[in-house]
Amino acid sequence: MAKIRTGRVGEQIKKELSLLIQTELKDPRIGFITVTGVDVTNDLSQAKVYLSVLGDEEQKTSSLKALDKANGYLRSELGKRIRLRHIPELIFKIDESIAYGSRIEKLLSDIDKDEK
């Protein structure tokens, strides 16, 4: 039963954070960010937020720094939008799975071109 609740809370945090980052944050260091997933611990004390950032490594690190600076604001806004007694601590991480998948796809297309 706890797994179902943490999944629902994670999805709600993902939805609300996506909206907050796109509409509310005005930091110029934040580039084009997509929230790809949120993993919440069973006791709802921490939430790992996985982000996909469009750009190079410098843009990724500057976006992470800007989000870490806005962590308190994001948690307070989440508290207003989601009815929880305690809002989880947000831990931002870069999700490399999309870049990894596109690299694999490029390698497969190169192999296919070589065969023809």
N, C-alpha and C positions, 0 to 999 in steps of 0.2 A: 504494500500500500504506500510506503514511503517513496518508493521509486516513481510511482505515478505522480505524486505530488511534486517531487523535485523536477521531474520532466516538465510538468505544467508551469512551474515557477520559472524554470529556465527558458521556456519558450516565451513567456510573458516578458521576462527581462530582455530577451533578444529583440522582441518587437518594439518595446518602449525605448531601448537604447538606440536602435536604428533610427527611430523618429527623432530622438533627442540630438544625436550626433548630426543628422542631416539638417535639422531646422533650428536648433537652439544655439549650438556652439558656433562662435564667430572667430575662432582662433585661425589665423592664416597658415599656421604650421600644419593644420589638419587638412590632408589631401582628400582624395576620393577613397572613402572607407566603406567597406561592407562588413557587417557583423555576420559571420558565417555560422557561429554556434556558441552556446553557453552551457558549460558544465557546472552544475551546482552540487555542493557537497550534501550529504544526507541530513546534516543538522542545519543546513541553510546559512552557514556562517561565511562561506566563500563562494564566489562565482568566477570561474575562469571564462573570460570573454575572448573568443577567437575572432581575429580580424583579418580581412584581406585588404591590403593597401595597394593601390595602383601606383607604380613608380619604382624608383631605384631604392637601394638600401638607405640612403640618406633621408629620403622622404618617409620611409618606414620608421626609422628611428625618431625623426622629428614628430611624426604623428603620434607615436607611442608616448613620447615625452609630454606632448600637449594633452593627451588623454589622461595621463597620470596626474598632471596639474589640475585637470577638471574633474578628478575623481570625486571629490567632496560634493561638488555641484551636481554631478550625475547621480550620486547616491541620494541626495536630498530630493531631486526631482523624481527619481524612481519611487521614493517614499510617498510622495504626493499622488503618484499615479497608480501604484500597486498597494493593495491593502495587506501589508505584512507587519508584524510586530517589530522585527529587526530586518533591515535591508542588508543583504550579504555584502561582504567586502569584495570589491571588483578588482580582478587581476587581469590585465590586458596582455594578450599574447598574439603574435603574428601567426596566421594560418598559412603554411606553405603548401598545402595540398593542391590548391588550384594551379600554382606555378609548376608543381611537380607533375600534375596531370597534363598540362599543356606541353611540358618538355617531353614526356613520354609519347604524346600524340605526334609531336614534331619528329621524334626519332623514328616512329613507325611509318610516317609518311615519307621520310628520307629513304628508309629501307624499301618501301614500295616503289619509289622512283628509280632506285638502283636496279631493282629486278626487271623493270620494264626497259 
